[in-house]
């Protein structure tokens, strides 16, 4: 009789990338909808139509060595780890988010500030790699939490700060519990109100984004959202 080996898996972490253009209902912001309404909206949502989430090469090798399974999903991505896997307490996992839809920038808030692109030619592979300055890097070590118990969620983005004296055009800030954006450079710059802050952590313009994930000792899989 052939030997049969069964391996159980548990969620190590999950990332959800939620875009308001696809999830808001008219003037009703997705974050402020009732739980049942949010769940219904997610049934028809698929971020793979406009974004791609891929682990970096080093993370792919690390996950493979640990016997983990990486899977891109409708909401983002998920990593499953074998129940017997011993994940190093200081392990870090990175994923890169890139734009897939050519129309993405027509329905996404963008920054107009220039970002320098550096090119590095790799002779061995006969290819040119391009690196953009000031690409957003989000980490669950610096993000914020929302909710409690089963409703608790960890956001990769930080809290939006108050207005600073040296903020420049397009900076986001909170004022009177509402989200604002500068239309000029400080000091004495004008601004426009975007919408109520409430449960919203951060609006982020994406061209390429790196998500840095860390698994603290003794932790289980986290729900990470942006």
C-alpha atoms as an extended CHARMM CRD file, in Angstrom:
* protein
*
       226  EXT
         1         1  UNK       CA              0.0000000000        0.0000000000        0.0000000000  PROA      1               0.0000000000
         2         2  UNK       CA              1.5480000000        3.3770000000       -1.0320000000  PROA      2               0.0000000000
         3         3  UNK       CA              2.4580000000        5.8120000000        1.7270000000  PROA      3               0.0000000000
         4         4  UNK       CA              0.1380000000        8.8010000000        2.0520000000  PROA      4               0.0000000000
         5         5  UNK       CA              1.3580000000       12.1000000000        3.4740000000  PROA      5               0.0000000000
         6         6  UNK       CA             -1.0780000000       14.8800000000        4.3180000000  PROA      6               0.0000000000
         7         7  UNK       CA              0.0760000000       18.4380000000        5.0060000000  PROA      7               0.0000000000
         8         8  UNK       CA             -2.1790000000       21.0620000000        6.5490000000  PROA      8               0.0000000000
         9         9  UNK       CA             -1.7950000000       24.7550000000        5.7430000000  PROA      9               0.0000000000
        10        10  UNK       CA             -2.7130000000       27.9260000000        7.6080000000  PROA      10              0.0000000000
        11        11  UNK       CA             -2.8090000000       31.5350000000        6.4720000000  PROA      11              0.0000000000
        12        12  UNK       CA              0.5110000000       33.2220000000        7.1390000000  PROA      12              0.0000000000
        13        13  UNK       CA             -0.6730000000       36.5910000000        5.8260000000  PROA      13              0.0000000000
        14        14  UNK       CA             -3.1090000000       38.1120000000        3.3720000000  PROA      14              0.0000000000
        15        15  UNK       CA             -2.9630000000       41.4820000000        1.5770000000  PROA      15              0.0000000000
        16        16  UNK       CA             -6.0440000000       43.2390000000        0.2470000000  PROA      16              0.0000000000
        17        17  UNK       CA             -5.7190000000       46.0980000000       -2.2430000000  PROA      17              0.0000000000
        18        18  UNK       CA             -9.0440000000       47.9100000000       -2.3630000000  PROA      18              0.0000000000
        19        19  UNK       CA             -9.6000000000       50.6570000000       -4.9450000000  PROA      19              0.0000000000
        20        20  UNK       CA            -12.3460000000       53.1660000000       -4.1860000000  PROA      20              0.0000000000
        21        21  UNK       CA            -13.2210000000       53.7110000000       -7.8510000000  PROA      21              0.0000000000
        22        22  UNK       CA            -14.5610000000       50.1480000000       -8.0520000000  PROA      22              0.0000000000
        23        23  UNK       CA            -15.9600000000       49.8880000000       -4.5340000000  PROA      23              0.0000000000
        24        24  UNK       CA            -17.6630000000       53.1970000000       -3.7510000000  PROA      24              0.0000000000
        25        25  UNK       CA            -21.3980000000       53.4380000000       -4.4920000000  PROA      25              0.0000000000
        26        26  UNK       CA            -21.9310000000       56.9070000000       -5.8970000000  PROA      26              0.0000000000
        27        27  UNK       CA            -21.2670000000       59.3050000000       -3.0360000000  PROA      27              0.0000000000
        28        28  UNK       CA            -21.2690000000       56.4390000000       -0.5010000000  PROA      28              0.0000000000
        29        29  UNK       CA            -17.6630000000       55.6330000000        0.4530000000  PROA      29              0.0000000000
        30        30  UNK       CA            -16.9180000000       51.9000000000        0.6590000000  PROA      30              0.0000000000
        31        31  UNK       CA            -15.2540000000       52.1860000000        4.0790000000  PROA      31              0.0000000000
        32        32  UNK       CA            -18.4180000000       53.7210000000        5.5260000000  PROA      32              0.0000000000
        33        33  UNK       CA            -20.8710000000       51.1240000000        4.1780000000  PROA      33              0.0000000000
        34        34  UNK       CA            -22.4230000000       48.5290000000        6.4600000000  PROA      34              0.0000000000
        35        35  UNK       CA            -20.5230000000       45.2390000000        6.7420000000  PROA      35              0.0000000000
        36        36  UNK       CA            -23.0680000000       43.3460000000        4.6170000000  PROA      36              0.0000000000
        37        37  UNK       CA            -22.8760000000       45.9920000000        1.8950000000  PROA      37              0.0000000000
        38        38  UNK       CA            -19.0790000000       45.8770000000        1.8750000000  PROA      38              0.0000000000
        39        39  UNK       CA            -19.1070000000       42.0960000000        1.5360000000  PROA      39              0.0000000000
        40        40  UNK       CA            -21.5210000000       42.2660000000       -1.4090000000  PROA      40              0.0000000000
        41        41  UNK       CA            -19.3210000000       44.8330000000       -3.1400000000  PROA      41              0.0000000000
        42        42  UNK       CA            -16.2970000000       42.5550000000       -2.7840000000  PROA      42              0.0000000000
        43        43  UNK       CA            -18.0670000000       39.6930000000       -4.5730000000  PROA      43              0.0000000000
        44        44  UNK       CA            -17.8290000000       41.5470000000       -7.9010000000  PROA      44              0.0000000000
        45        45  UNK       CA            -14.4340000000       43.1520000000       -7.2140000000  PROA      45              0.0000000000
        46        46  UNK       CA            -11.2480000000       41.8350000000       -8.8390000000  PROA      46              0.0000000000
        47        47  UNK       CA             -8.0820000000       43.8840000000       -8.4640000000  PROA      47              0.0000000000
        48        48  UNK       CA             -6.3030000000       41.5880000000      -10.9590000000  PROA      48              0.0000000000
        49        49  UNK       CA             -8.0040000000       43.4930000000      -13.7750000000  PROA      49              0.0000000000
        50        50  UNK       CA             -5.8630000000       46.5450000000      -13.0460000000  PROA      50              0.0000000000
        51        51  UNK       CA             -3.0540000000       45.5520000000      -10.6250000000  PROA      51              0.0000000000
        52        52  UNK       CA             -0.5820000000       42.7170000000      -10.2080000000  PROA      52              0.0000000000
        53        53  UNK       CA              0.9730000000       41.6410000000       -6.9110000000  PROA      53              0.0000000000
        54        54  UNK       CA              4.1670000000       39.5940000000       -7.0790000000  PROA      54              0.0000000000
        55        55  UNK       CA              6.7070000000       38.6130000000       -4.4270000000  PROA      55              0.0000000000
        56        56  UNK       CA             10.2610000000       39.8060000000       -4.9360000000  PROA      56              0.0000000000
        57        57  UNK       CA             12.8370000000       37.2040000000       -5.9900000000  PROA      57              0.0000000000
        58        58  UNK       CA             14.2690000000       36.9360000000       -2.4880000000  PROA      58              0.0000000000
        59        59  UNK       CA             10.7910000000       36.5060000000       -0.9970000000  PROA      59              0.0000000000
        60        60  UNK       CA              9.8860000000       33.8560000000       -3.5850000000  PROA      60              0.0000000000
        61        61  UNK       CA             12.9830000000       31.8850000000       -2.6400000000  PROA      61              0.0000000000
        62        62  UNK       CA             12.2600000000       32.2840000000        1.0710000000  PROA      62              0.0000000000
        63        63  UNK       CA              8.6440000000       31.1550000000        0.7140000000  PROA      63              0.0000000000
        64        64  UNK       CA              9.6710000000       28.1860000000       -1.4070000000  PROA      64              0.0000000000
        65        65  UNK       CA             12.2930000000       27.1520000000        1.1440000000  PROA      65              0.0000000000
        66        66  UNK       CA              9.6570000000       27.2790000000        3.9010000000  PROA      66              0.0000000000
        67        67  UNK       CA              7.2150000000       25.2080000000        1.8530000000  PROA      67              0.0000000000
        68        68  UNK       CA              4.7560000000       28.1180000000        1.6400000000  PROA      68              0.0000000000
        69        69  UNK       CA              2.2020000000       28.6440000000       -1.1260000000  PROA      69              0.0000000000
        70        70  UNK       CA              1.7400000000       32.1030000000       -2.6820000000  PROA      70              0.0000000000
        71        71  UNK       CA             -1.5060000000       32.8800000000       -4.5040000000  PROA      71              0.0000000000
        72        72  UNK       CA             -2.7530000000       36.0740000000       -6.1240000000  PROA      72              0.0000000000
        73        73  UNK       CA             -6.4630000000       36.5630000000       -5.3900000000  PROA      73              0.0000000000
        74        74  UNK       CA             -9.3660000000       38.8030000000       -6.3970000000  PROA      74              0.0000000000
        75        75  UNK       CA             -8.5980000000       41.0290000000       -3.4170000000  PROA      75              0.0000000000
        76        76  UNK       CA             -4.7870000000       40.9380000000       -3.5030000000  PROA      76              0.0000000000
        77        77  UNK       CA             -2.7050000000       37.9560000000       -2.4530000000  PROA      77              0.0000000000
        78        78  UNK       CA             -2.4400000000       35.3170000000        0.2420000000  PROA      78              0.0000000000
        79        79  UNK       CA              0.4020000000       33.1530000000        1.5550000000  PROA      79              0.0000000000
        80        80  UNK       CA             -0.2580000000       29.8000000000        3.1980000000  PROA      80              0.0000000000
        81        81  UNK       CA              2.3230000000       28.0830000000        5.3920000000  PROA      81              0.0000000000
        82        82  UNK       CA              2.5120000000       24.3890000000        6.3280000000  PROA      82              0.0000000000
        83        83  UNK       CA              1.2730000000       23.7820000000        9.8450000000  PROA      83              0.0000000000
        84        84  UNK       CA              4.6570000000       22.3430000000       10.7980000000  PROA      84              0.0000000000
        85        85  UNK       CA              6.6880000000       25.1300000000        9.2100000000  PROA      85              0.0000000000
        86        86  UNK       CA              9.0250000000       27.0350000000       11.5140000000  PROA      86              0.0000000000
        87        87  UNK       CA              8.8900000000       30.6460000000       10.3700000000  PROA      87              0.0000000000
        88        88  UNK       CA             11.8610000000       32.6880000000       11.6570000000  PROA      88              0.0000000000
        89        89  UNK       CA             10.5890000000       35.2910000000       14.1070000000  PROA      89              0.0000000000
        90        90  UNK       CA             12.2660000000       38.1060000000       12.1610000000  PROA      90              0.0000000000
        91        91  UNK       CA             11.3630000000       36.9030000000        8.6710000000  PROA      91              0.0000000000
        92        92  UNK       CA             10.4540000000       39.6500000000        6.2090000000  PROA      92              0.0000000000
        93        93  UNK       CA              8.4570000000       39.2180000000        3.0390000000  PROA      93              0.0000000000
        94        94  UNK       CA              8.1920000000       41.7960000000        0.2610000000  PROA      94              0.0000000000
        95        95  UNK       CA              5.7190000000       42.0780000000       -2.5960000000  PROA      95              0.0000000000
        96        96  UNK       CA              5.6560000000       44.5470000000       -5.4670000000  PROA      96              0.0000000000
        97        97  UNK       CA              2.4300000000       46.0560000000       -6.8070000000  PROA      97              0.0000000000
        98        98  UNK       CA              2.4240000000       47.1500000000      -10.4580000000  PROA      98              0.0000000000
        99        99  UNK       CA             -0.2270000000       48.6360000000      -12.7180000000  PROA      99              0.0000000000
       100       100  UNK       CA             -1.7460000000       46.4000000000      -15.4050000000  PROA      100             0.0000000000
       101       101  UNK       CA             -4.5630000000       48.5120000000      -16.8510000000  PROA      101             0.0000000000
       102       102  UNK       CA             -3.5800000000       51.2270000000      -19.3640000000  PROA      102             0.0000000000
       103       103  UNK       CA             -6.6110000000       53.2520000000      -18.2090000000  PROA      103             0.0000000000
       104       104  UNK       CA             -5.6160000000       53.0160000000      -14.5480000000  PROA      104             0.0000000000
       105       105  UNK       CA             -4.3850000000       56.5990000000      -14.3340000000  PROA      105             0.0000000000
       106       106  UNK       CA             -7.6780000000       57.9250000000      -15.6970000000  PROA      106             0.0000000000
       107       107  UNK       CA             -9.6170000000       56.7670000000      -12.6360000000  PROA      107             0.0000000000
       108       108  UNK       CA             -6.9140000000       56.9360000000       -9.9560000000  PROA      108             0.0000000000
       109       109  UNK       CA             -5.7220000000       59.9550000000       -7.9760000000  PROA      109             0.0000000000
       110       110  UNK       CA             -2.1910000000       60.6820000000       -9.1320000000  PROA      110             0.0000000000
       111       111  UNK       CA              0.6370000000       62.8720000000       -8.0460000000  PROA      111             0.0000000000
       112       112  UNK       CA              1.9280000000       65.3470000000      -10.6270000000  PROA      112             0.0000000000
       113       113  UNK       CA              5.3070000000       65.6990000000       -8.9570000000  PROA      113             0.0000000000
       114       114  UNK       CA              8.1130000000       64.3170000000      -11.1490000000  PROA      114             0.0000000000
       115       115  UNK       CA              9.8940000000       61.1710000000      -10.0180000000  PROA      115             0.0000000000
       116       116  UNK       CA             13.3680000000       60.5650000000      -11.4200000000  PROA      116             0.0000000000
       117       117  UNK       CA             13.8890000000       57.1920000000      -13.0830000000  PROA      117             0.0000000000
       118       118  UNK       CA             17.3500000000       55.5870000000      -12.9760000000  PROA      118             0.0000000000
       119       119  UNK       CA             18.4250000000       52.9760000000      -15.5190000000  PROA      119             0.0000000000
       120       120  UNK       CA             20.9010000000       50.1910000000      -14.7790000000  PROA      120             0.0000000000
       121       121  UNK       CA             22.0900000000       47.9790000000      -17.6210000000  PROA      121             0.0000000000
       122       122  UNK       CA             22.7720000000       44.3220000000      -16.7240000000  PROA      122             0.0000000000
       123       123  UNK       CA             25.3140000000       43.0270000000      -19.2350000000  PROA      123             0.0000000000
       124       124  UNK       CA             24.9890000000       39.3600000000      -18.2480000000  PROA      124             0.0000000000
       125       125  UNK       CA             21.2440000000       39.2730000000      -18.9650000000  PROA      125             0.0000000000
       126       126  UNK       CA             21.3620000000       41.9820000000      -21.6480000000  PROA      126             0.0000000000
       127       127  UNK       CA             18.5260000000       43.9250000000      -20.0520000000  PROA      127             0.0000000000
       128       128  UNK       CA             17.9720000000       47.3560000000      -18.5480000000  PROA      128             0.0000000000
       129       129  UNK       CA             16.3960000000       47.6700000000      -15.1070000000  PROA      129             0.0000000000
       130       130  UNK       CA             14.6530000000       50.9110000000      -14.2080000000  PROA      130             0.0000000000
       131       131  UNK       CA             14.2810000000       52.2570000000      -10.6790000000  PROA      131             0.0000000000
       132       132  UNK       CA             12.0110000000       55.1470000000       -9.7420000000  PROA      132             0.0000000000
       133       133  UNK       CA             12.7640000000       57.4880000000       -6.8570000000  PROA      133             0.0000000000
       134       134  UNK       CA             10.3560000000       57.9250000000       -3.9340000000  PROA      134             0.0000000000
       135       135  UNK       CA              8.2760000000       54.8260000000       -4.6530000000  PROA      135             0.0000000000
       136       136  UNK       CA              5.8840000000       54.2400000000       -1.7100000000  PROA      136             0.0000000000
       137       137  UNK       CA              7.0640000000       51.5340000000        0.6800000000  PROA      137             0.0000000000
       138       138  UNK       CA              4.4200000000       50.2920000000        3.1090000000  PROA      138             0.0000000000
       139       139  UNK       CA              5.0540000000       48.0490000000        6.0870000000  PROA      139             0.0000000000
       140       140  UNK       CA              2.8510000000       46.3450000000        8.6450000000  PROA      140             0.0000000000
       141       141  UNK       CA              5.3530000000       47.4750000000       11.2800000000  PROA      141             0.0000000000
       142       142  UNK       CA              4.4140000000       51.1160000000       10.6870000000  PROA      142             0.0000000000
       143       143  UNK       CA              0.7570000000       50.7590000000        9.6860000000  PROA      143             0.0000000000
       144       144  UNK       CA             -2.3350000000       51.3520000000       11.8030000000  PROA      144             0.0000000000
       145       145  UNK       CA             -5.0610000000       49.1170000000       13.2130000000  PROA      145             0.0000000000
       146       146  UNK       CA             -8.8240000000       49.4440000000       12.9090000000  PROA      146             0.0000000000
       147       147  UNK       CA            -11.5290000000       47.6060000000       14.8300000000  PROA      147             0.0000000000
       148       148  UNK       CA            -11.3700000000       44.9600000000       17.5340000000  PROA      148             0.0000000000
       149       149  UNK       CA            -11.7300000000       41.2020000000       17.7760000000  PROA      149             0.0000000000
       150       150  UNK       CA            -12.9460000000       39.5040000000       14.5940000000  PROA      150             0.0000000000
       151       151  UNK       CA            -13.3640000000       42.9300000000       12.9530000000  PROA      151             0.0000000000
       152       152  UNK       CA             -9.7510000000       43.9370000000       13.5980000000  PROA      152             0.0000000000
       153       153  UNK       CA             -7.7870000000       44.8450000000       10.4650000000  PROA      153             0.0000000000
       154       154  UNK       CA             -4.2210000000       46.0130000000       10.0270000000  PROA      154             0.0000000000
       155       155  UNK       CA             -3.6040000000       48.6810000000        7.3900000000  PROA      155             0.0000000000
       156       156  UNK       CA             -0.1870000000       48.9630000000        5.7840000000  PROA      156             0.0000000000
       157       157  UNK       CA             -0.5110000000       52.7340000000        5.4800000000  PROA      157             0.0000000000
       158       158  UNK       CA              0.2190000000       55.1880000000        8.2610000000  PROA      158             0.0000000000
       159       159  UNK       CA             -2.1610000000       57.7090000000        9.7480000000  PROA      159             0.0000000000
       160       160  UNK       CA             -2.5570000000       60.9020000000        7.7190000000  PROA      160             0.0000000000
       161       161  UNK       CA             -0.7750000000       63.7390000000        9.5560000000  PROA      161             0.0000000000
       162       162  UNK       CA             -1.9370000000       67.2500000000       10.3230000000  PROA      162             0.0000000000
       163       163  UNK       CA             -0.8390000000       70.0980000000        8.0770000000  PROA      163             0.0000000000
       164       164  UNK       CA              2.8440000000       71.0070000000        8.3740000000  PROA      164             0.0000000000
       165       165  UNK       CA              4.4120000000       74.3880000000        7.6440000000  PROA      165             0.0000000000
       166       166  UNK       CA              6.6680000000       72.9570000000        4.9170000000  PROA      166             0.0000000000
       167       167  UNK       CA              4.1340000000       70.6940000000        3.1360000000  PROA      167             0.0000000000
       168       168  UNK       CA              4.0970000000       70.9660000000       -0.6420000000  PROA      168             0.0000000000
       169       169  UNK       CA              1.3620000000       70.7960000000       -3.2750000000  PROA      169             0.0000000000
       170       170  UNK       CA             -0.6680000000       67.5510000000       -3.3050000000  PROA      170             0.0000000000
       171       171  UNK       CA              0.2100000000       66.7560000000        0.3260000000  PROA      171             0.0000000000
       172       172  UNK       CA             -2.6410000000       65.1170000000        2.2240000000  PROA      172             0.0000000000
       173       173  UNK       CA             -3.5790000000       66.2540000000        5.7230000000  PROA      173             0.0000000000
       174       174  UNK       CA             -6.4310000000       66.1270000000        8.2420000000  PROA      174             0.0000000000
       175       175  UNK       CA             -8.4690000000       69.1320000000        9.2700000000  PROA      175             0.0000000000
       176       176  UNK       CA            -11.8020000000       69.1330000000       11.1440000000  PROA      176             0.0000000000
       177       177  UNK       CA            -12.0120000000       65.3380000000       10.7800000000  PROA      177             0.0000000000
       178       178  UNK       CA            -11.9140000000       65.5950000000        6.9700000000  PROA      178             0.0000000000
       179       179  UNK       CA             -9.2660000000       64.7000000000        4.4070000000  PROA      179             0.0000000000
       180       180  UNK       CA             -7.7210000000       67.6450000000        2.5600000000  PROA      180             0.0000000000
       181       181  UNK       CA             -5.1320000000       68.0450000000       -0.1810000000  PROA      181             0.0000000000
       182       182  UNK       CA             -2.9450000000       71.0770000000       -0.8060000000  PROA      182             0.0000000000
       183       183  UNK       CA             -3.2580000000       72.7380000000       -4.2050000000  PROA      183             0.0000000000
       184       184  UNK       CA             -0.0290000000       74.7230000000       -3.7250000000  PROA      184             0.0000000000
       185       185  UNK       CA              3.1300000000       74.8280000000       -1.6510000000  PROA      185             0.0000000000
       186       186  UNK       CA              3.2130000000       76.0820000000        1.9200000000  PROA      186             0.0000000000
       187       187  UNK       CA              3.1510000000       78.5920000000        3.4970000000  PROA      187             0.0000000000
       188       188  UNK       CA             -0.4000000000       79.8720000000        3.0920000000  PROA      188             0.0000000000
       189       189  UNK       CA             -1.3210000000       77.3080000000        0.4300000000  PROA      189             0.0000000000
       190       190  UNK       CA             -4.9240000000       76.6780000000       -0.5330000000  PROA      190             0.0000000000
       191       191  UNK       CA             -6.4410000000       73.2020000000       -0.2260000000  PROA      191             0.0000000000
       192       192  UNK       CA             -9.4660000000       71.1860000000       -1.2660000000  PROA      192             0.0000000000
       193       193  UNK       CA            -11.5210000000       68.7770000000        0.8320000000  PROA      193             0.0000000000
       194       194  UNK       CA            -11.6050000000       65.2290000000       -0.5200000000  PROA      194             0.0000000000
       195       195  UNK       CA            -14.1110000000       63.5360000000        1.8260000000  PROA      195             0.0000000000
       196       196  UNK       CA            -14.6610000000       62.6830000000        5.4980000000  PROA      196             0.0000000000
       197       197  UNK       CA            -11.7790000000       60.8620000000        7.1470000000  PROA      197             0.0000000000
       198       198  UNK       CA            -13.7540000000       58.4250000000        9.3240000000  PROA      198             0.0000000000
       199       199  UNK       CA            -12.3170000000       54.9270000000        8.8480000000  PROA      199             0.0000000000
       200       200  UNK       CA            -10.0990000000       55.7920000000        5.9000000000  PROA      200             0.0000000000
       201       201  UNK       CA             -6.3870000000       55.4490000000        6.5890000000  PROA      201             0.0000000000
       202       202  UNK       CA             -4.7010000000       56.6830000000        3.4410000000  PROA      202             0.0000000000
       203       203  UNK       CA             -5.2260000000       57.4720000000       -0.2020000000  PROA      203             0.0000000000
       204       204  UNK       CA             -2.1820000000       56.3250000000       -2.1230000000  PROA      204             0.0000000000
       205       205  UNK       CA             -1.1990000000       56.9660000000       -5.7300000000  PROA      205             0.0000000000
       206       206  UNK       CA              0.4230000000       53.8480000000       -7.1230000000  PROA      206             0.0000000000
       207       207  UNK       CA              2.8050000000       53.3390000000      -10.0110000000  PROA      207             0.0000000000
       208       208  UNK       CA              4.8820000000       50.6570000000       -8.3290000000  PROA      208             0.0000000000
       209       209  UNK       CA              4.6270000000       49.9510000000       -4.6470000000  PROA      209             0.0000000000
       210       210  UNK       CA              6.5770000000       47.7000000000       -2.3280000000  PROA      210             0.0000000000
       211       211  UNK       CA              4.8260000000       45.9980000000        0.5720000000  PROA      211             0.0000000000
       212       212  UNK       CA              7.1350000000       44.9340000000        3.3850000000  PROA      212             0.0000000000
       213       213  UNK       CA              5.6670000000       42.2630000000        5.6480000000  PROA      213             0.0000000000
       214       214  UNK       CA              7.0320000000       41.1390000000        8.9800000000  PROA      214             0.0000000000
       215       215  UNK       CA              5.7670000000       38.2880000000       11.1340000000  PROA      215             0.0000000000
       216       216  UNK       CA              6.2750000000       39.0790000000       14.8340000000  PROA      216             0.0000000000
       217       217  UNK       CA              7.0920000000       36.1550000000       17.1650000000  PROA      217             0.0000000000
       218       218  UNK       CA              4.0470000000       34.1170000000       18.1240000000  PROA      218             0.0000000000
       219       219  UNK       CA              1.7420000000       35.8710000000       15.6600000000  PROA      219             0.0000000000
       220       220  UNK       CA             -0.7820000000       34.2900000000       13.3310000000  PROA      220             0.0000000000
       221       221  UNK       CA             -1.7510000000       35.4280000000        9.8640000000  PROA      221             0.0000000000
       222       222  UNK       CA             -2.6490000000       39.1220000000        9.6160000000  PROA      222             0.0000000000
       223       223  UNK       CA             -5.2080000000       40.8030000000        7.4310000000  PROA      223             0.0000000000
       224       224  UNK       CA             -3.4040000000       43.6050000000        5.6510000000  PROA      224             0.0000000000
       225       225  UNK       CA             -5.2740000000       46.2170000000        3.6630000000  PROA      225             0.0000000000
       226       226  UNK       CA             -4.4350000000       49.2840000000        1.6560000000  PROA      226             0.0000000000
